[in-house]
Amino acid sequence: MLPAGTLTFDVYGFRFRIRGSSPWAVDSLAHDFAFFRAAAGGSFQITARDPCLLYEACYLFLLSHISQYLDRRRMHRVHALGACVNGRAVLALLPMGGGKSTPGAHLLRHRDVRLLSDDSPFVDASARVHAFPLHLGLLPGAEAEVPEQHRRVVRRMEFGPKILVNHEHFASQVCASAEPGIVFIGSRISSRDCRIEPASLTAGVRAAGSNSVVGLGLYHGLEFILQTSAWELAGKLGVGWSRLANCVRLLRRSRICHLRLGRNNEANAAAVVEFSRRVLG
């Protein structure tokens, strides 16, 4: 029998249990991984004095080990906002700090849109996109849109406080997986309006290189360098090729577009949804 307060999860075969001295940290992790609740798993205990530091350290630890486990199974994370429209995946590759959670929250106001992940869905070897719906982030001042019981504030080590929306709030709009549909290469512009323009496969591969193969914003490229010797690093090249191959398959089966996001987040979401409905209808 598991100790009282122990929580179990299964992320595409990566099984783990969490128990610890901080109810707040354990509860926060439980909200993040609620989509993956399961009946059994390997042991994982957390103990520390600062609940926020404890939560962030454990959260990043889990992301790292989940990614490594699934990398070996040719299922790779992509640093992107992932949604589903008409049963097809719509991914927006945005740079670090480009703001994926806020557009994600606005997309979910459209009831026919489903969420795959606000930050890093998985792509398998057949180019199918799989859900990784941990939470949504809100800009300060937007928290009134979400009931208090479904949001929390975390103090991050490097980036300051952030308001997170728990999985339970948007659970009914999560899509477990989807076939390829559209890949947007996102950027911010000073204009109020959003623009969508055709993009080449070359541009898509270049964007995928930084957002999955290297993994800017996911840290799984840097981990290879920090955790391995030069000889071991050479052995990781196969993982890099596998990430690239999955992304190329995804791109070849998707419409590739540049997404120029304006200042109005609601207008951005409406433009993305309208375009996606038209292309994927």
C-alpha positions in Angstrom: 0.0 0.0 0.0 1.3 3.5 -0.9 1.9 6.0 1.9 -0.8 8.5 2.5 -0.5 11.6 0.3 1.5 9.6 -2.4 0.4 10.5 -6.0 1.1 8.4 -9.1 1.4 9.3 -12.7 2.2 7.8 -16.1 3.5 10.1 -18.9 3.5 7.9 -22.0 5.2 5.0 -20.2 7.4 7.1 -17.8 5.9 6.2 -14.4 6.5 8.0 -11.1 5.2 8.6 -7.6 5.4 11.8 -5.7 5.3 12.4 -2.0 7.0 15.0 0.1 7.1 17.3 3.1 5.4 20.3 1.4 1.7 19.8 0.7 1.7 23.0 -1.5 4.6 21.7 -3.7 3.1 18.2 -4.0 -0.3 19.7 -4.8 1.2 22.0 -7.4 2.9 19.1 -9.2 -0.4 17.1 -9.0 -2.2 19.9 -10.8 0.5 20.1 -13.5 0.5 16.4 -14.2 -3.3 15.8 -13.6 -3.7 14.6 -17.2 -1.4 11.7 -16.5 -2.7 10.4 -13.2 -2.2 6.6 -12.9 -2.3 3.7 -10.5 1.4 2.9 -10.0 4.9 4.2 -10.6 8.5 4.5 -9.5 9.5 6.4 -6.3 10.1 10.1 -6.3 10.2 12.0 -2.9 10.6 15.7 -2.5 11.8 17.5 0.6 12.9 21.2 1.1 12.2 24.3 3.2 11.1 26.7 0.4 7.9 25.3 -1.2 8.4 27.4 -4.4 12.0 26.4 -4.9 11.1 22.8 -4.1 8.3 22.9 -6.7 10.4 24.4 -9.5 13.3 22.1 -8.9 11.1 19.0 -9.0 9.1 20.2 -11.9 12.3 20.8 -14.0 13.7 17.4 -12.8 10.6 15.6 -14.0 10.6 17.4 -17.4 14.2 16.5 -17.9 13.7 12.8 -17.1 10.4 12.5 -19.0 12.1 14.0 -22.1 15.1 11.7 -21.8 12.9 8.6 -21.4 10.7 9.5 -24.4 13.7 10.6 -26.5 14.8 6.9 -26.4 11.4 5.9 -27.7 11.6 8.4 -30.6 8.9 10.6 -29.1 10.2 14.2 -28.8 9.1 17.5 -27.3 8.7 20.5 -29.5 8.9 24.0 -27.9 5.5 25.2 -29.2 2.0 26.1 -28.4 -0.1 23.1 -29.6 -3.8 23.2 -30.3 -6.2 21.0 -32.3 -8.7 22.4 -34.8 -11.1 20.0 -36.7 -9.1 17.1 -35.4 -5.8 18.3 -36.7 -2.7 19.7 -34.9 -1.9 23.4 -35.1 1.5 24.2 -33.7 2.9 27.7 -33.1 6.7 27.8 -32.8 7.6 30.9 -30.8 10.9 32.1 -29.4 11.7 32.0 -25.7 9.7 34.8 -24.0 7.5 34.9 -27.1 4.5 34.2 -25.0 2.7 30.9 -25.7 0.5 30.5 -22.7 -1.4 33.8 -23.2 -2.3 33.0 -26.8 -3.2 29.5 -25.6 -5.7 30.9 -23.1 -7.3 33.1 -25.8 -7.5 30.2 -28.2 -9.5 28.2 -25.7 -12.2 30.8 -25.7 -13.2 29.3 -29.0 -15.2 26.2 -28.0 -14.2 24.1 -31.0 -10.5 24.5 -30.3 -8.7 21.8 -28.2 -5.4 22.1 -26.4 -2.5 19.8 -26.9 0.1 21.8 -24.8 0.7 25.4 -24.0 4.5 24.9 -24.2 5.8 21.5 -25.5 3.7 18.8 -27.1 5.3 15.6 -28.2 5.8 14.4 -31.8 6.2 10.7 -32.5 8.0 9.0 -35.4 4.8 9.0 -37.5 4.5 12.8 -37.0 1.4 12.4 -34.8 1.3 15.1 -32.1 0.6 14.1 -28.5 -0.7 16.2 -25.6 1.4 17.5 -22.7 -1.1 19.8 -21.0 0.5 20.8 -17.7 -0.9 24.3 -17.1 -1.6 27.7 -18.7 0.2 30.9 -17.7 -1.5 34.3 -17.3 -0.2 37.8 -17.5 -0.7 39.9 -14.3 -4.2 41.4 -14.3 -5.8 38.6 -16.2 -6.3 36.3 -13.2 -9.9 37.5 -12.6 -10.9 35.5 -15.7 -10.2 32.2 -13.9 -11.8 31.1 -10.6 -9.5 31.3 -7.6 -9.6 27.6 -7.0 -8.1 26.9 -10.4 -5.1 29.2 -10.3 -2.0 29.6 -8.2 1.1 31.9 -8.1 4.6 30.4 -8.2 7.8 32.4 -7.5 10.4 31.2 -10.1 14.1 31.3 -9.5 15.1 33.4 -12.5 11.9 34.9 -14.0 9.9 36.1 -11.0 6.2 35.3 -10.1 3.9 33.7 -12.6 0.2 33.0 -12.4 -0.6 29.4 -13.4 -4.0 28.0 -14.4 -4.5 24.4 -13.2 -5.3 21.6 -15.6 -8.7 21.1 -14.1 -9.9 24.5 -15.4 -9.4 23.5 -19.1 -9.5 19.6 -18.8 -12.6 19.4 -21.0 -10.8 21.1 -23.9 -7.7 18.9 -24.0 -7.1 16.7 -27.1 -5.1 13.6 -26.4 -3.4 13.5 -29.8 -3.9 14.8 -33.4 -2.6 14.2 -36.9 -0.5 17.0 -38.5 -2.3 20.1 -39.7 -0.5 23.5 -39.6 2.9 24.7 -38.3 3.2 28.4 -37.6 6.6 30.0 -37.3 5.7 32.8 -34.9 7.2 36.2 -34.2 6.0 39.4 -32.6 5.4 42.7 -34.5 4.5 46.2 -33.3 1.3 46.3 -35.4 -2.0 45.7 -33.7 -3.1 43.2 -36.3 -2.0 39.6 -36.9 -0.6 38.6 -40.2 -0.3 35.0 -41.6 1.9 34.4 -44.6 3.1 31.3 -46.5 6.5 29.9 -45.4 8.9 27.4 -47.0 9.8 23.9 -45.8 13.4 25.3 -45.3 12.1 28.0 -42.9 10.1 25.3 -41.1 13.1 23.0 -40.7 15.2 26.0 -39.4 12.6 26.9 -36.8 12.2 23.2 -35.8 16.0 22.9 -35.4 16.0 25.5 -32.6 12.7 24.5 -31.1 13.2 20.7 -31.0 16.5 19.5 -32.2 18.5 21.9 -30.1 15.5 22.6 -27.8 15.9 26.3 -27.0 13.5 26.9 -24.1 13.4 23.2 -23.2 17.0 22.9 -22.1 17.3 19.3 -23.3 20.1 20.3 -25.7 22.1 22.0 -23.0 21.6 18.9 -20.8 23.5 16.7 -23.2 26.5 19.0 -22.9 26.4 19.4 -19.1 25.7 15.7 -18.2 27.9 13.8 -20.6 31.5 13.5 -21.7 32.6 14.3 -25.3 32.5 10.6 -26.2 29.0 10.2 -24.7 27.9 13.4 -26.4 28.8 11.9 -29.8 26.5 9.0 -29.0 23.6 11.4 -28.5 23.8 12.5 -32.2 21.2 9.7 -32.9 18.7 11.5 -30.7 19.3 14.8 -32.5 18.7 13.1 -35.9 15.6 11.4 -34.5 14.2 14.8 -33.4 15.0 16.3 -36.7 13.4 13.4 -38.6 10.2 13.6 -36.6 10.0 17.4 -37.2 10.6 17.0 -41.0 7.8 14.4 -41.2 5.5 16.7 -39.3 6.4 19.7 -41.6 6.0 17.7 -44.8 2.4 16.8 -43.7 1.5 20.3 -42.5 0.8 23.7 -44.0 3.7 25.9 -43.0 3.1 29.6 -42.4 4.7 32.6 -40.8 2.6 33.9 -37.9 3.2 37.6 -37.2 1.5 38.3 -33.8 0.2 41.8 -33.2 -0.4 43.5 -29.9 -4.0 42.3 -29.5 -4.0 38.8 -28.1 -7.7 38.2 -28.7 -7.3 39.3 -32.3 -4.3 37.0 -32.8 -6.3 34.0 -31.5 -9.3 34.8 -33.7 -7.0 35.1 -36.8 -5.3 31.8 -36.0 -8.6 30.0 -35.5 -10.3 31.5 -38.6 -7.3 30.5 -40.8 -7.1 27.0 -39.2 -10.8 26.4 -39.8 -10.5 27.4 -43.4 -7.4 25.3 -44.1 -8.4 22.3 -42.1 -12.2 22.4 -42.6 
